[in-house]
Each structure stands twice: as C-alpha cells, then as structure tokens.
Amino acid sequence: MPQLNPAPWFAILVFSWLVFLTIIPSKVLKHTFTNEPTALSTEKPKTEPWNWPWH
C-alpha cells in the first residue's frame, strides 16, 4: 500500500512548513499600510453654540 509510506509525504510536509515559517512571515512583516494611524490629541475640540433662528 504505497499511501502508507511516509517517506515522500513527510519530506513534503517538512519543506512546506519550512517555507511557511521562514519566507512568508518576513513578507508579511515587511508590508506597509498606506494610511498610517495618527495619534489623537488629548485636548477636546472647542465647540461653538448654534445660532440658528428657531421658528
């Protein structure tokens, strides 16, 4: 029964995990976002009352 022979499939499993653990994380960590988050200021914005005529 050749499907029970672990020799070729174990090597494929090991090499695929080596690719996943070495190449892919470096590519993901090098990714930069186009819109970098900015820090919000701690002071509240000054609000002005509305001067609308209510009829």
C-alpha positions in Angstrom: 0.0 0.0 0.0 2.1 3.0 -1.2 -0.1 5.6 0.5 1.1 4.4 3.9 4.8 5.0 3.0 5.6 8.3 5.0 8.9 8.9 3.2 7.9 11.3 0.4 5.0 12.9 2.2 6.9 13.6 5.4 9.6 15.5 3.4 6.9 17.5 1.6 5.3 18.4 4.9 8.6 19.5 6.5 9.7 21.6 3.5 6.3 23.2 3.2 6.4 24.2 6.9 9.9 25.5 6.5 8.6 27.7 3.7 5.7 28.9 5.8 7.9 29.6 8.8 10.8 31.4 7.0 9.7 33.1 3.8 6.1 34.1 4.5 6.4 35.8 7.9 9.2 38.0 6.5 7.0 39.1 3.6 4.1 39.8 5.9 6.2 41.8 8.4 7.6 44.0 5.5 4.1 45.0 4.5 3.4 48.7 5.0 0.0 50.3 5.2 -0.9 53.2 3.0 -2.7 55.1 5.8 -0.6 55.1 8.9 -2.6 55.8 12.1 -2.0 59.1 13.7 -2.1 59.8 17.4 -5.1 61.8 18.6 -4.7 64.8 20.7 -5.8 64.7 24.3 -7.5 68.2 24.3 -11.1 68.4 23.4 -12.1 70.4 20.3 -13.8 73.7 21.2 -17.5 73.5 20.3 -19.5 76.6 19.4 -23.2 77.0 20.0 -25.5 77.1 17.0 -27.1 80.5 16.3 -30.0 79.2 14.2 -33.3 81.0 14.4 -35.8 78.5 15.6 -39.4 79.3 14.4 
